[in-house]
Amino acid sequence: MKLKKPSISRLAIILVVLIVAGTINNLGRWKYDEKVIIHDIYAFYAYLPATFIHHDLTLSFIEGTSYNNQFILWPKITDEGKKVFTSSMGMASLYFPFFLTAHIYATTGAYPADGYSLPYRLALILSSFTFLVIGLVYLRRLLLNFFPEWVVAIVLLIIPLATNMLWYTVVESAMSHVYNFALISVFLYHTNKWHEQITLKRSVYIGLLSGLITLIRPTNIIVLIIFALWKTGNWNDIKKRLILFLQKWHLLLIMIISFVLVWTPQMLYWKLQTGHYFYYSYPDDQGFFFANPQIWNTLFSWRKGWLLYTPIMIFALTGIVVLRKSYPKLFIPILTFTIINIYVISSWWDWWYGGGFGLRAYIDMYGVMAIPLAAMLTWISERKRVTKYILIFIFALTTAKSIHHHFQYHYGSIHWVSMTKEAYIDSFWRISPSKNFQHLLKNPDYNLARKGIYKYEGEN
């Protein structure tokens, strides 16, 4: 019996797995307390130790303990003085199987069963790695419906290795972005399948997935735009889609019920702590300025511009134009989603999204951006020889610069929040920062940003 040769797109996933696993192993960040459960992860993760170790969702146990400093939970205090988790429980639900495995092992006495010792940290890193693989597998299945396999293979290499998603897989592993990438990739796959063959099972999948995606990051509810507009190429198609939804109203109801089912534990928790089924758990001075979106800044600014620090995604954005002629049924849903997503991301008060590598909020949409990126690569392959070679050279150069930014950020020649034009130019060819680098940085004024005013600290 002859074994089938693995396809080139499968080999691409295997290569990514080996590179990412090797990098994670070499970094060994799970060995250190301050390397894994950090920043926003404190808030995402807090549900698990509070529920399964302290058995106290009211968070009263943090008074007078190390949880006030070493392990920050960042609760919001209600008008009645009750403590509420800042984030929703979406990420905690994804961490849970890995947390449970670590907790069972820790309770044998090998490590402290406190939710933060080495087994728990390793489990969180493995969870990120697992969801990366899930996302790539489903993204491959989706893309093969539309693009040549060699194109799919390149995209599967570019997305995890040449964008800032790599950083949030191997370094800040338990941040939400890789998980959202995976869930949205799975959502896209089932969206395509639903529109090919409408079934009850796939309707449940769509509802559960969209509920979980939204529970992690509520603004990601806009992925439903893609479901609604998938494979609509003109107004006539959109009208037919509306008619279809009216005919299949019972399946849409099933989706809504599945969506609400995912959200039910969160709503019950909020009701218990605040008296309301829906509650804004972020600080009251943190919100959106929809009348003042910082679109240019999120895309091109020296501080955090997405396309400046992950320039390979320029090919993905320009690929949307290619979709119009080459894949017209994908053009309207991808374009509509992208415009709205950029607008929403740019409207958040802290448009640079705190410290981090590049504009990390865009990572969630990389499953969507893989489609126009694949379209662009296919289009390039069909150009005449000279044009094709020039575009391939630019693509390779842009990929190399995207990867180079990773090394710069790791060694400190790209700052996590205070980059300027002068600092970027000073570091352009460097890996490590120059002696003058720190003097070229400018910190954003967070107090003014909460009012929708964007200046540097000390700027008049």
Residue pairs with C-beta under 8 A, 6 or more apart in sequence:
6 14
7 149
8 149
8 150
8 153
9 140
9 144
9 149
9 152
9 153
9 156
10 140
11 153
12 152
12 153
12 154
12 156
12 157
13 133
13 136
13 137
13 140
13 156
15 157
16 132
16 136
16 156
16 157
16 160
16 161
17 133
19 161
20 129
20 132
20 160
20 166
20 169
20 170
21 129
23 170
24 125
24 129
24 169
24 170
24 173
27 170
27 171
29 35
29 36
29 121
29 125
29 171
29 173
30 36
30 118
30 121
30 122
30 124
30 125
31 118
31 121
33 70
33 116
33 121
35 121
36 121
36 124
36 125
36 173
36 174
37 45
37 71
37 116
37 120
37 121
37 124
37 174
38 172
39 172
39 175
39 354
39 355
40 87
40 175
40 176
40 354
41 124
41 172
41 174
41 175
42 71
42 72
42 73
42 74
43 73
43 74
43 85
43 86
43 87
44 87
44 91
44 92
44 95
44 174
44 176
45 91
45 92
45 95
45 115
45 124
45 174
46 73
46 74
46 85
46 87
46 92
47 57
47 85
47 89
47 92
48 92
48 95
48 96
48 99
48 115
49 114
49 115
49 116
50 56
50 57
50 59
50 61
50 73
50 85
51 57
52 99
52 100
52 103
52 115
53 103
53 113
53 114
53 115
54 61
57 269
57 272
57 273
58 82
58 83
58 273
59 73
59 75
59 83
59 85
60 83
61 67
62 68
62 73
62 75
62 83
67 73
71 116
73 85
74 86
75 83
75 84
75 85
75 86
76 83
76 84
76 85
76 86
76 281
76 282
76 283
77 83
77 84
78 84
78 273
78 274
82 273
82 274
83 273
84 270
84 273
84 274
84 279
84 281
85 269
85 281
86 281
86 282
86 283
87 281
88 215
88 216
88 218
88 266
88 281
89 215
89 265
89 266
89 269
90 176
90 212
90 213
90 214
90 215
90 216
90 217
91 174
91 176
91 179
91 216
93 212
93 215
94 127
94 131
94 179
94 212
94 216
95 123
95 124
95 127
95 174
97 127
98 123
98 124
98 126
98 127
98 130
99 115
99 120
99 123
99 124
101 123
102 119
102 120
102 122
102 123
103 113
103 115
103 119
103 120
105 111
105 119
106 112
106 113
106 114
106 117
106 119
106 120
107 113
110 119
111 117
111 118
111 119
124 173
124 174
125 173
125 174
127 173
127 174
127 179
128 168
128 169
128 173
128 174
128 178
128 179
129 169
129 173
131 178
131 179
131 181
131 182
131 183
132 160
132 169
132 178
132 181
132 182
134 182
134 185
134 186
135 178
135 181
135 182
135 183
135 185
135 186
135 367
136 156
136 159
136 160
136 185
138 182
138 185
138 186
138 188
138 189
139 155
139 156
139 159
139 185
139 188
139 189
139 367
139 370
140 152
140 156
141 189
142 185
142 188
142 189
142 192
142 371
143 151
143 152
143 155
143 156
143 370
143 371
143 374
144 152
145 192
146 327
146 330
146 371
146 374
147 155
147 374
147 375
147 377
147 378
148 378
151 374
151 377
151 378
151 381
152 374
154 377
155 370
155 373
155 374
155 377
158 312
158 373
158 399
159 165
159 366
159 369
159 370
159 373
160 166
160 169
161 403
162 312
162 399
162 402
162 403
163 310
163 312
163 313
163 363
163 366
163 402
164 309
164 310
164 357
164 358
164 359
164 360
164 363
164 405
164 406
165 177
165 178
165 181
165 363
165 366
166 406
167 356
167 357
167 358
167 406
167 409
168 175
168 177
168 178
168 357
168 360
168 363
169 178
171 410
172 356
175 360
176 216
176 217
176 364
177 360
177 361
177 363
177 364
178 363
179 216
180 213
180 216
180 217
180 220
180 363
180 364
181 363
181 364
181 366
181 367
182 367
183 209
183 212
183 213
183 216
184 213
184 220
184 223
184 364
184 365
184 367
184 368
185 367
185 370
186 209
187 206
187 209
187 210
187 213
187 223
187 227
187 367
188 226
188 367
188 368
190 202
190 205
190 206
190 209
191 206
191 226
191 227
191 230
192 230
193 202
194 202
194 203
194 205
194 206
194 227
195 230
195 231
198 248
198 251
200 251
200 254
203 251
203 252
203 254
203 255
203 258
204 254
204 255
204 258
206 227
206 255
206 258
207 254
207 255
207 256
207 257
207 258
207 259
207 261
207 262
208 258
208 259
208 261
208 262
210 221
210 223
210 224
210 227
210 255
210 259
211 258
211 259
211 260
211 261
211 262
211 263
212 262
213 220
213 221
213 223
214 220
214 221
214 259
214 263
215 262
215 263
215 266
217 364
219 344
219 345
220 364
222 337
222 340
222 341
222 344
223 337
223 368
225 333
225 336
225 337
225 340
226 333
226 334
226 337
226 368
228 241
228 245
228 333
229 238
229 241
229 332
229 333
229 336
230 333
231 237
231 329
231 330
231 333
232 238
232 240
232 241
232 329
232 332
232 333
233 328
233 329
233 331
233 332
234 328
234 332
237 329
238 332
245 252
267 277
267 278
268 277
270 276
270 277
270 278
270 279
270 281
271 277
273 279
285 450
286 349
286 350
286 450
287 349
288 344
288 347
288 348
288 349
289 347
289 348
289 349
289 452
290 343
290 347
292 347
292 452
293 343
293 346
293 347
294 301
294 346
294 347
294 351
294 454
295 342
295 343
295 346
297 303
297 304
297 305
297 346
297 351
297 352
297 454
298 304
298 305
298 306
298 342
298 345
298 346
298 351
298 352
298 359
298 361
298 362
299 305
299 306
299 307
299 342
299 359
300 307
300 308
301 308
301 352
302 308
302 419
302 420
302 421
302 423
302 424
303 352
303 417
303 418
303 419
303 420
303 444
304 351
304 352
304 353
304 356
304 358
304 359
304 417
304 419
305 358
305 359
306 313
306 358
306 359
306 362
307 313
307 314
307 317
308 424
309 357
309 358
309 359
309 405
309 414
310 358
310 359
310 362
310 402
310 405
311 398
311 401
311 402
312 395
312 398
312 399
312 402
313 362
313 369
313 373
314 398
315 373
315 376
315 377
315 395
315 398
316 369
316 370
316 372
316 373
316 376
317 338
317 369
317 372
318 372
318 376
319 371
319 372
319 373
319 374
319 375
319 376
319 377
319 379
320 331
320 334
320 335
320 338
320 372
322 372
322 375
322 376
322 378
322 379
323 330
323 331
323 334
323 335
323 371
323 372
323 375
324 331
326 375
326 378
326 379
327 371
327 375
330 371
330 375
334 368
334 371
334 372
337 365
337 368
338 365
338 368
338 369
341 365
345 351
345 359
345 361
345 362
348 361
349 449
349 450
349 452
350 446
350 449
351 454
352 359
352 417
352 444
353 359
353 360
353 361
354 417
355 416
355 417
356 416
356 417
357 405
357 406
357 409
357 414
357 416
358 405
377 395
380 388
380 391
380 392
380 395
381 388
382 388
383 391
405 414
407 431
408 414
408 427
408 430
408 431
409 416
411 431
411 432
411 433
412 432
412 433
412 437
413 427
413 430
413 431
413 432
413 433
413 434
413 437
414 424
414 427
415 423
415 441
417 443
417 444
418 441
418 442
418 443
418 444
419 441
420 440
420 441
420 442
422 440
423 437
423 440
423 441
426 434
426 436
426 437
426 440
427 433
427 434
427 437
442 456
442 457
443 456
443 457
444 454
444 455
444 456
444 457
445 453
445 454
445 455
445 456
445 457
445 458
445 459
448 454
448 455
